[in-house]
Amino acid sequence: MPHTATPRYAVVLGGGRSRRMGTDKLALPVAGTTVLHRTCLAALGWADRVVVAGPVRPWTEPGVEFCGEDPPFGGPVAGLAAALSVLPDAPDAEVLLLAGDLADPEAIVTRLAGAEPGPDGVVLLAPDGWPQLLAGRYRAAALRHAVAAVGAVRDVGVHRTLGRLDLARLPAEHRIVGDLDTPEQARAAGIDPDL
């Protein structure tokens, strides 16, 4: 686990219903583990502590904890708010924010770890020019301010909440920033959704 002067946390969003996948996408097997486990391990390569916003799942490694969204299935901003509520309010902390279903979390963490952030952080930029706000490294204070500014967090859009932050944008290939919403996307990432 990394040890730095600046507190480093990670929030992994894992509270969706996986409707388009037709099965729990975070439990899909990949490289001897699961999609969610792989994402958490990648996050632990940078962060001192990982909070997964979503249902509690089997876990044995230290450094990872789970917290429920409030309300359950309230969307990614509700998950982010719940995770931030259990993290220390350290003024200089950084937060790695990751969707739980990223196709290549290891590459994302590596890119973000070495990137020069803007005033509020840095996110990866998809080839179509869309900022991947759930593949970013943020100043914790900026995240807290953005979440507080929207008020009620149920079903609030991520881009509405975080889109106004002053973020550096780091171009990345689609194979890195893609997510796993459908069986087709899983197969394209080398994951068999039927196992």
C-alpha positions in Angstrom: 0.0 0.0 0.0 1.4 3.4 -0.9 2.5 5.8 1.9 2.7 9.5 1.0 2.4 12.8 2.8 -0.8 13.7 0.9 -3.7 11.4 1.9 -4.7 9.3 -1.0 -8.1 7.7 -1.2 -10.1 5.9 -3.9 -13.8 5.7 -4.4 -15.1 2.8 -6.6 -18.7 3.1 -7.6 -20.3 -0.3 -7.5 -24.0 0.2 -6.8 -25.7 -0.3 -10.2 -28.3 -2.9 -11.2 -26.4 -4.3 -14.3 -29.6 -4.4 -16.3 -28.0 -4.2 -19.7 -25.5 -6.9 -18.8 -28.2 -9.2 -17.6 -26.1 -10.4 -14.7 -24.0 -8.8 -12.0 -21.2 -7.3 -14.1 -19.0 -6.6 -11.2 -18.9 -10.3 -10.3 -17.9 -11.4 -13.8 -14.7 -13.5 -13.7 -11.6 -11.9 -15.2 -8.0 -13.1 -14.9 -8.7 -15.3 -11.8 -10.6 -12.6 -10.0 -13.7 -10.4 -10.6 -14.3 -7.1 -12.4 -14.8 -5.3 -9.1 -11.9 -7.0 -7.4 -9.6 -6.1 -10.2 -10.7 -2.4 -10.1 -10.1 -2.3 -6.3 -6.7 -3.9 -6.6 -5.7 -1.4 -9.2 -6.9 1.5 -7.0 -4.9 0.1 -4.0 -1.8 0.4 -6.2 -2.2 4.2 -5.7 -4.5 4.8 -2.8 -4.0 4.1 0.9 -7.7 3.4 1.4 -10.5 2.3 -1.0 -14.2 2.8 -0.4 -16.6 0.9 -2.6 -20.0 2.6 -2.8 -22.5 -0.3 -3.2 -23.6 -3.6 -1.6 -21.1 -5.4 0.6 -19.4 -8.2 -1.2 -16.9 -10.9 -0.1 -13.5 -9.3 0.5 -10.4 -10.4 2.3 -7.6 -7.9 1.5 -7.0 -5.0 3.8 -7.6 -1.4 2.7 -11.0 -1.8 1.1 -14.3 -1.1 2.8 -17.9 -0.9 1.6 -20.6 1.7 2.2 -24.2 1.7 0.9 -25.6 4.4 -1.3 -28.1 6.6 0.3 -30.6 6.0 -1.1 -29.8 2.5 -2.5 -29.6 2.5 -6.3 -29.6 6.3 -6.1 -27.0 6.6 -8.9 -23.3 7.4 -9.1 -23.5 10.8 -7.4 -25.4 9.2 -4.4 -22.6 6.6 -4.3 -19.9 9.3 -4.4 -21.6 11.3 -1.6 -21.9 8.1 0.6 -18.2 7.3 0.1 -17.0 10.8 0.8 -19.1 10.8 4.0 -16.9 7.9 5.4 -13.6 9.4 4.3 -11.7 11.8 6.5 -12.1 15.4 5.5 -8.4 16.0 5.0 -8.0 19.4 3.2 -5.1 18.3 1.0 -6.4 14.8 0.2 -6.7 13.4 -3.3 -9.4 11.0 -4.4 -9.2 8.5 -7.3 -12.8 8.2 -8.6 -13.4 5.0 -10.6 -16.5 3.3 -12.0 -16.5 -0.3 -10.8 -16.9 -1.6 -14.4 -14.0 -0.2 -16.2 -12.5 -2.3 -19.0 -8.9 -1.6 -18.0 -8.6 -0.2 -14.5 -4.9 -0.9 -14.2 -4.1 1.3 -17.2 -6.4 4.0 -16.0 -4.7 4.2 -12.6 -1.3 4.2 -14.1 -2.2 7.1 -16.5 -3.8 9.1 -13.7 -1.0 8.5 -11.2 1.5 10.1 -13.5 -0.6 12.9 -14.8 -0.3 16.6 -14.0 -3.6 17.7 -12.5 -5.5 20.9 -13.0 -6.7 23.0 -10.1 -9.4 20.4 -9.3 -7.8 17.3 -10.7 -7.4 15.3 -13.9 -9.6 13.0 -15.9 -9.1 10.8 -18.9 -10.6 12.0 -22.2 -12.3 9.5 -24.5 -11.4 9.6 -28.3 -14.7 11.3 -29.0 -13.7 14.2 -26.7 -16.0 13.2 -23.8 -14.4 13.6 -20.4 -14.5 10.3 -18.4 -15.4 11.8 -15.0 -15.5 8.3 -13.4 -11.9 7.7 -14.4 -10.3 10.6 -12.6 -8.1 11.9 -9.8 -9.5 14.8 -7.9 -8.8 17.1 -5.0 -11.1 15.8 -2.3 -12.2 19.3 -1.4 -13.3 19.9 -5.0 -15.4 16.7 -5.0 -17.0 17.6 -1.7 -17.9 21.1 -2.9 -19.3 19.8 -6.1 -21.5 17.2 -4.4 -22.7 19.7 -1.8 -23.6 22.2 -4.5 -26.2 19.8 -6.1 -28.1 19.3 -2.9 -30.2 16.1 -3.2 -28.1 13.5 -4.9 -30.5 10.8 -6.0 -30.4 10.2 -9.8 -28.3 13.3 -10.3 -26.0 13.2 -13.4 -22.2 12.9 -12.9 -21.6 15.5 -15.6 -24.0 17.9 -14.0 -22.2 17.4 -10.7 -18.5 17.3 -11.7 -18.6 18.9 -15.2 -17.8 22.4 -13.9 -14.7 21.4 -12.1 -11.4 22.8 -13.5 -9.8 19.5 -14.6 -6.8 18.6 -16.7 -7.9 16.2 -19.5 -5.6 13.4 -20.6 -6.4 11.7 -23.9 -6.8 8.0 -23.7 -7.7 5.2 -26.1 -11.2 3.8 -26.1 -9.9 0.3 -25.0 -8.7 2.0 -21.8 -11.7 4.2 -20.9 -14.5 1.9 -22.1 -16.8 0.3 -19.5 -18.6 -3.0 -19.3 -22.3 -2.3 -19.6 -23.3 -5.0 -22.1 -22.3 -8.6 -23.0 -20.8 -7.3 -26.2 -18.6 -4.8 -24.4 -17.5 -7.5 -22.0 -16.6 -9.9 -24.8 -14.6 -7.1 -26.6 -12.6 -6.7 -23.3 -11.9 -10.4 -23.2 -14.4 -11.2 -20.5 -17.0 -13.9 -21.0 -20.3 -12.7 -19.5 -21.8 -16.2 -19.7 -19.5 -17.8 -17.1 
